[in-house]
Amino acid sequence: MCLSIPGKLIEITSDIDPLFRTGKVSFEGVNKEVNLTMVPEAKIGDYVLVHVGTAIGTIDEDEAQKTFQLLKEMGELEDEDFKNWAARSDEKG
């Protein structure tokens, strides 16, 4: 099953060329660099849905929080793959 995970856009790191637009997204404290090409409307403070390192859409904060709550209830945020992904993020700062 493929999931897109909601996160808050906290920084736009490259905005020179729309085809290579990137930003830093916070997934409840785990920060990752993501590609923003598919969400040209996204701005700092928006919530984006991220799949395989690419933001594929935007959602409102309420929907993002509901999704995170469901993921917690399902135990997906305790999954070893998520923990390894989070650890790699922490190493990079």
N, C-alpha and C positions, 0 to 999 in steps of 0.2 A: 504494500500500500504506500502511496506517495502522499506526503503531507506538505502543506505550506504553513510556515510558522509565522505568527504575527510578531512584529517588533517595532520599536519606536525609532524613527530616524533622528539621530542626535547630531549628525554632522554630515555635510556634503564635502567630500574630500577631493573630488575632481568634477568640475562643471564647465570645462573649457570646450569640450566637444560633446554634444548630446548622445553620440553613439558610444562614448566611453565614460559616461557619467557614473560616478561611484559615490558611496556614502557609508558612514558607520551607523549600524543599527544595533540597538540594545534589546536583547531578549531577556528581560528581567535581570539585568546585571551582566549578562554575557554579551560582550560587544564583538560584532563581526563586520568586516568590510564586505559590502554587497554591491552588485551591479544594479544601477537604477535606470538603465536604458528603457525598460518597458513601462516606467512610471514617470514620465517627464513632468507631470504635475505635482509630484511629491516634493514637499518642503519640510524643513526641520520642524519636528514636533508631530508630524503625521505618523500614522501607523501603516506599515506596509506588510504584505504577505510575501514571505521569502521561501523560495523553493530552489534548492541546489545552487545557492549563492546569488540568486537573481530575484529582485523584487518583481512580483508579477501582478500586483494590484495594491490598492489602498483600502483600508477599512477604518471605521471610527473607533475611538478608544474603548467604548463600551463593548463592542464586538470583539476587540482584541483581548480584553480582560476575560470575557466569557470563554473564549477559545483557550486561553492559558489555564483557566480553572478546569475546563474539561480535560486538557492534557495532563494536569496534575492528578485529577481523579482517576484517569486511565493509567497512571504510572509512567506515562511516556517521558516525563522529565527526569525520571529515575533510571531510565534505560541506560545501559552501558555505552551505547553509541552516543547518546546525548552527553553523558558525562565526559567521554573522551573528546568530543567536539568542543565542549566548554573548556576542558583543560588545555587544549591546543590554543584556544582563544586567549586564555589567561596568560599563557607563555609569551604571546606576541604583544600583549598589552593592549 
